[in-house]
């Protein structure tokens, strides 16, 4: 099931509201620049897939959750690219925010997107306040400390790194948020959906490690070999290419098995299978 138009329409509405009519023009421009083009929108697509599998009886709440999650993800990319972290020049095939604008505006853009994410959820809360509280809590927990993307970034400043914990926080956190928020938006308890998000997140990170090691910058749409340059923990360094590929396939198999019971369980399992086919790098697929 395609959710592209639904996601993009909701994203455009949120950005337009955030830009306002009397806001600083360059910062307003940077907000839109940071979220477009949208890439694969993997996290909001996963969220809406879970919501749909669970009935999606509050689509306005699901849309708000999807937008809030993607805004948080885009904010994290803006901050990750800053000179104090990766000092990246390219993101999604175009100059990063601090290169296209400047570093102060990049920081403000990331901060604004984070705040906007929670504003989007608060605006939608009237349709079901109890569900909205679950959504706000899930996004906050998976964005900060000790289990969110801030913790993931923090692991990179440690002398000894737990690779599993690092992957779970840096990449897995927002995938966990996606599955939990999708379930919560449709009125399901979010806790049983943690394992699915965790496994998909870990799979995505291992696949990203493989791409970083095996692909060039043109293929990636961003600088290649960054893990090696910045001495970051990496599944390829830990397991080798063949071992990382085997690990990826094991994780994806476990992800399908972990899907909680719901009306659209079969549909969701098929979505995960299609997702698996997309993220396995072609350069590594034939090795295992």
DRENLO-635133 format. One record per residue (C-alpha): z, y, x negated; residue in one letter. Coordinates in steps of 0.02 Angstrom, whole numbers, padded with zeros to 5 digits, always signed. Layout:
% residues N
ZYXA/...
***
This chain:
% residues 288
+00000+00000+00000X/-00051+00169-00072X/+00073+00312-00063X/-00023+00437-00170X/-00064+00566-00037X/+00111+00556+00037X/+00193+00585-00132X/+00076+00725-00187X/+00093+00820-00023X/+00283+00813-00031X/+00282+00862-00215X/+00167+01011-00184X/+00278+01073-00043X/+00434+01061-00153X/+00354+01153-00299X/+00285+01290-00185X/+00458+01318-00113X/+00533+01321-00287X/+00408+01450-00348X/+00453+01571-00209X/+00373+01742-00185X/+00472+01850-00307X/+00508+01725-00447X/+00462+01754-00631X/+00276+01714-00635X/+00271+01617-00799X/+00418+01506-00754X/+00342+01478-00581X/+00180+01427-00665X/+00271+01312-00786X/+00352+01218-00641X/+00183+01166-00573X/+00116+01132-00749X/+00261+01012-00782X/+00226+00901-00632X/+00035+00899-00634X/-00065+00797-00660X/+00056+00672-00589X/+00015+00519-00692X/+00048+00354-00605X/+00200+00417-00505X/+00273+00244-00535X/+00453+00285-00487X/+00419+00370-00319X/+00292+00235-00278X/+00424+00101-00311X/+00549+00198-00205X/+00430+00210-00057X/+00382+00027-00077X/+00564-00024-00061X/+00590+00095+00085X/+00438+00022+00173X/+00497-00156+00140X/+00662-00106+00222X/+00581-00027+00376X/+00563+00156+00323X/+00635+00221+00486X/+00672+00393+00411X/+00509+00436+00320X/+00561+00618+00296X/+00714+00558+00201X/+00612+00434+00099X/+00489+00571+00053X/+00630+00685-00003X/+00705+00544-00107X/+00536+00508-00188X/+00509+00691-00231X/+00685+00715-00298X/+00666+00562-00410X/+00498+00619-00478X/+00563+00795-00510X/+00706+00721-00610X/+00585+00613-00708X/+00471+00761-00746X/+00622+00863-00801X/+00671+00726-00922X/+00496+00726-00997X/+00501+00914-01024X/+00669+00898-01113X/+00617+00743-01212X/+00467+00837-01282X/+00571+00983-01349X/+00579+01016-01536X/+00762+00961-01541X/+00710+00788-01479X/+00531+00723-01502X/+00444+00889-01539X/+00292+00817-01450X/+00130+00915-01439X/+00043+00817-01300X/+00102+00747-01134X/-00014+00669-01005X/-00164+00726-01106X/-00120+00911-01115X/-00004+01023-01219X/+00181+01001-01184X/+00275+01140-01096X/+00352+01215-01252X/+00179+01218-01333X/+00087+01288-01180X/+00222+01417-01140X/+00370+01427-01259X/+00533+01337-01294X/+00649+01446-01185X/+00532+01423-01036X/+00525+01236-01068X/+00714+01224-01060X/+00718+01329-00902X/+00579+01225-00825X/+00674+01063-00854X/+00835+01138-00788X/+00747+01209-00634X/+00668+01041-00592X/+00837+00954-00602X/+00915+01080-00483X/+00763+01071-00369X/+00784+00882-00356X/+00955+00899-00279X/+00900+01044-00170X/+00762+00936-00096X/+00889+00802-00051X/+01011+00927+00024X/+00875+01003+00133X/+00833+00832+00203X/+01014+00782+00232X/+01016+00839+00413X/+00913+00689+00470X/+01050+00569+00413X/+01195+00642+00313X/+01271+00473+00268X/+01109+00409+00193X/+01083+00575+00104X/+01252+00557+00019X/+01198+00387-00048X/+01037+00465-00112X/+01123+00610-00198X/+01252+00495-00277X/+01121+00370-00340X/+01015+00507-00419X/+01167+00591-00500X/+01237+00427-00570X/+01069+00376-00644X/+01035+00549-00717X/+01196+00587-00811X/+01335+00496-00902X/+01385+00359-00930X/+01241+00260-00852X/+01099+00384-00833X/+00956+00458-00932X/+01073+00578-01023X/+01165+00427-01092X/+00998+00353-01142X/+00955+00507-01243X/+01130+00505-01316X/+01107+00329-01385X/+00977+00401-01504X/+01115+00497-01595X/+01219+00340-01627X/+01219+00250-01794X/+01222+00079-01709X/+01125+00052-01548X/+01140-00080-01414X/+00955-00102-01372X/+00986-00171-01198X/+01108-00031-01152X/+00988+00097-01226X/+00840+00034-01124X/+00947+00019-00967X/+01002+00201-00979X/+00849+00289-01052X/+00715+00203-00947X/+00798+00083-00827X/+00912+00214-00747X/+00777+00301-00645X/+00700+00135-00595X/+00871+00080-00531X/+00880+00247-00440X/+00708+00210-00366X/+00755+00042-00291X/+00928+00098-00234X/+00866+00262-00159X/+00722+00174-00070X/+00844+00054+00010X/+00970+00191+00052X/+00838+00301+00132X/+00798+00159+00251X/+00980+00125+00291X/+01013-00023+00176X/+01158-00036+00056X/+01096+00019-00116X/+01203-00095-00227X/+01104-00258-00203X/+00947-00168-00262X/+01015-00125-00435X/+00954-00283-00522X/+00774-00262-00464X/+00769-00083-00529X/+00853-00131-00691X/+00729-00271-00726X/+00577-00165-00684X/+00645-00025-00792X/+00673-00140-00939X/+00499-00213-00918X/+00424-00039-00918X/+00518+00006-01078X/+00465-00152-01169X/+00285-00121-01114X/+00300+00059-01173X/+00365-00002-01342X/+00214-00117-01356X/+00095+00025-01311X/+00179+00142-01436X/+00157+00013-01573X/-00018-00047-01529X/-00114+00096-01446X/-00184+00260-01511X/-00144+00435-01449X/-00305+00448-01348X/-00263+00290-01252X/-00083+00343-01223X/-00115+00526-01179X/+00030+00569-01296X/+00069+00546-01481X/+00072+00364-01539X/+00195+00282-01658X/+00338+00396-01606X/+00470+00260-01609X/+00432+00223-01791X/+00426+00407-01839X/+00592+00447-01756X/+00675+00280-01804X/+00712+00242-01622X/+00764+00070-01559X/+00611-00027-01507X/+00578-00199-01434X/+00433-00229-01554X/+00545-00194-01704X/+00680-00305-01629X/+00573-00454-01573X/+00400-00430-01650X/+00243-00409-01544X/+00239-00590-01484X/+00426-00593-01448X/+00417-00427-01354X/+00273-00491-01250X/+00368-00650-01204X/+00520-00543-01163X/+00414-00433-01049X/+00347-00582-00950X/+00521-00657-00932X/+00591-00493-00866X/+00452-00473-00738X/+00477-00650-00676X/+00661-00614-00652X/+00621-00452-00561X/+00525-00543-00425X/+00665-00671-00406X/+00795-00532-00387X/+00718-00446-00234X/+00851-00440-00097X/+00814-00508+00075X/+00721-00380+00182X/+00581-00378+00311X/+00448-00336+00181X/+00510-00452+00043X/+00342-00539+00019X/+00248-00374+00014X/+00369-00306-00116X/+00352-00463-00223X/+00163-00442-00223X/+00182-00259-00272X/+00289-00308-00421X/+00157-00437-00473X/+00020-00304-00466X/+00131-00185-00563X/+00156-00319-00696X/-00032-00336-00718X/-00049-00149-00744X/+00088-00121-00873X/+00049-00266-00992X/-00049-00186-01135X/-00221-00263-01157X/-00194-00264-01345X/-00048-00384-01324X/-00094-00483-01167X/-00189-00620-01258X/-00054-00653-01387X/+00066-00752-01277X/
***
